[in-house]
Amino acid sequence: MKTTISAVLVLALVALGCGGEQNPEGSGGDSRPAEPAKTGGAGVAAGEARAPATEVLVTSDDPSLPEGCHPREIAGLVIDFIDAFNRGDQERLSRLFFISEGPSPPDFSERGYYPWSWYSVSEVGAGGRIEDGFVTYNHGELLRYFAQRHAQGEHLELIKVSATQGGLLEEESNVGIVYVLTRDARDLEPGLGGPARIAIGKGAINCESRTIFAWSMEMRVGEERSAREAAGWLCTDPPGWKPGAAVVTCA
């Protein structure tokens, strides 16, 4: 169920205000000590977690972010989504990821309709062109895709995640995110994402409903960086931190 990435997606990415890789100085990291914590996922008490708790290290925060979307809460939501994805938990995925099939809020009728929530994966070749990928703006199609990826043994592991900006789509409770993770599956082409299987992406969440409503993930052929190197531009590395040992989050 692979679909060509459309030009519509480019417009939607512009709406999120997300660009390419960011400068570490612009990632919101600072010199404050990392703050460790255990999380069982968004909306799940630590004692009720469906998987072993993931340690979260907060390196910076932004007091202007809306309630429910500070770094630790953002990391918890993304960790919960990735855990459900890895387990193939369709019920949990359906509640954590929201795709609207109606008009964009607010009314963009003067500019013409475009989807404002989606899930996409881009596989970029050596020439910098998208060679393959998947994009959907349909909730049922997304859940079928998740099931197919689970059948291929796809596994995601979050390295770092950061808030970017609030007020997306003129809604105070919408916040953009950027992230670095690893992605592996039986059917991924050799060399895609390099030896560490690096994927970099951006998305958006709604802080009130605690749901993700946009997710764009990219992998490149010929990636040579380690997980630490690939995530070096995003958030400050806490002292002694090793990728895979804990998730780093910031604003």
N, C-alpha and C positions, 0 to 999 in steps of 0.2 A: 504494500500500500504506500508506494512512494510517489510523491507529487512534486512537480517543479516548484521551486521557491519563486513566488510571484512578486511583481513590482509593488503590489499592495503592501507586502511585508516591509518594504523599505520605508513607505510612508508611515506605517505603524511604528517602526523603530524611531523615526524622527519625532513622532508624538511622545515617545518615552524619554526623549532627550538623551539617548545613549549614543556615545561615539565609540571610537576604537579603544585600544589599551590606554590606560590612564597613567599619568606620572605618579609615582609614590607620594610626592608632596601633595597631590590633589586628591588622594584617596581618603583623607581624613585621619590618617594615622598620627599618633603623637607619642611622646616619650613616657606616658604614664604606664605603671606596671600592668601587665596583663591580669585580668580578673577571671580566675577559673570558675567553672560551674559545671554541674551535670544537668543534662536535659533529656527528658524522655520524648521530646517532640512537642510541637505546638498543640495546645489544648489537651495535653495528656500529662497527668501527674507523674512525677518521677517513679513512684511505686507501681504505676500502672502501665509503664512503657512496654511496647510490644517487642522491643529489641534492647540489647544492652545499652545503657546510657552513654551518650557521646559527650565528651568534655568540650566545653566551649570557652575560648579565651577572648575576652573583649579588650581591644587595644585602644578604642576611642568611641565616644558617643556624641550625639548631637541633640541638645535639649529641645530644638525646634521640631523634631520628628513627632508625629502624632502618637497617641497612646496605642500600644500594641505593635509598634513598629520601631522600637529601639533595637540596637544591634543584637542583643541576646534573644529577643523575641523573633526577629527576622531569621536568625540562625536556627532557632527551634522549629520554625515553620518549614524552612527549606530542608532541614534534617528529617523532619517527619515525612515530607513529600518523598525524599530520596529513599527513606526506609520502606515506605509503602510501594514505591516503584520497584525496588530490589526484590521485595517479597511477592510482587504481583497481586497486591491487595486492592482489588477493583473497587470495593466499597469505600475504602479509605481514600483512594485516589479520586474517586468521584466527588467526595466531600472537600478535598483539599485543593483541587484544581477546578476553576470555574471558567467555562467558555460561554460568552453571550452570543446568542444568535439573533439579536435585535439591533436597532440603531445605536450608534455611538453616543454616549453621554458626554457633554450636553449635545443638543441637536446640531449636527454638522451639515444640515441639508444644503446650505449655501455652497459648501465645498464639494458636495457629493458624498455618498456613503462609503465608508471603508470599515472593515472589521477592526475592533479595538482589543480583542482578546484572541490569543492563538497559542499554539505550541509548534515550534519548528526546530529542526536539526539540519545543519548545513555541513557537507563534507567537501572541503576545499582542496583542489588539486595543486600540483607543484607550480602551475602558472598563475595561481591566485584566483582561479575561476571556480565557481560552485559546480562540482562534477556530479553530485548526487545529494539527495536530501529528502526531507519530509516536512510538510506544513499542513496544518488543519485549523479550521475555524469552527469545527463541529464537535460537540462534546461526545456524542456516540462514537464517531470515527476516532477520536482521541483515545477513548477507552479500549477500542479494538486494537489500536496501534500499541498501547501499553501492553496488552496481552501478547501481541506478536513479539514485542521486544523481550518480554519475560520468557517466552518460549525459546528465544535465542540466547538466553542466559545473560542478557545485558545487566551490567552492574555499574552503578555510579557511586563515587566516593567524594564527598565535598571536602575541599581544602580550605578555601576562604570565601567569605561572602560579605558584601558591604552595601549599605544604603547609598543611593545616589541623590535623589531629590524627591521631595514631597509634592503633593498637589497635582499629580498627573491627571490629565483630562479634566482639570478644574475641579477635582474632588480632593478635599483636604486629607481624606483617609487613604488615598492611593500613594504608594511610595515605590520608586524604582530601585532595582537591585542590580549589582554585577557580581559575578562569581567565577571561581576557577575550581574545576573538579577533574577527576579522572573518569573515563568511560571505556568499558571494555565489553565485548560480546563475541560470540563465536563467528559471526558473519562480517565483522569489520575488516576492511582491507588491511593487509600488512603495511606498516608505515604510517597509517592514519593516526595522528596524535602522537607519533613518536613512540619510543620505548615505554614511556610513562603513560601513554594513552591520554594526553592532555586535552581537555575541552574547556573553552572559555565562553561565557555567555552573559546575558542580561535578561531582565524580566521585570515584572511588576506584581505587587501584592496589594490587597485591600486589607487595611489594618482592623477594620470593624468586624468583617466576616471571617478574618483569619484564613483567607484563601489566596492562591496564586491565580492571576488571570492572564499572564503573558510569560512566555519562556522561549528564548532563542539561544540555541547552543551550537557552537561551531568547533569543528575539528579540522586540522590541516595536515596534509601529507608533508613529510619531511621535517616535522617538529623534532627538534633535538634537545630541547631544554628538559631538565629534571622538573619534578613537581615543585620543588622549592624555587627554582629559577623562574618557572612559568607564572608562579603566584607572587613573585617578588614585588611587582608594581602595585599590588593590592593589599592594603593594611600593613602595619608594621609587624615584622616577625618578633614574637615574644622571645625572651631569652630562653635558650634550651629547647625551643619548639622544633618538632620534626613533623613534616606532613604525614598525615595518617594517624598521628598520636592524639590530635585534638583539632577541632575546627576553629579557625581564627575569624573573628568578625569585628567590624568597625563601622564608623559613619564619617 
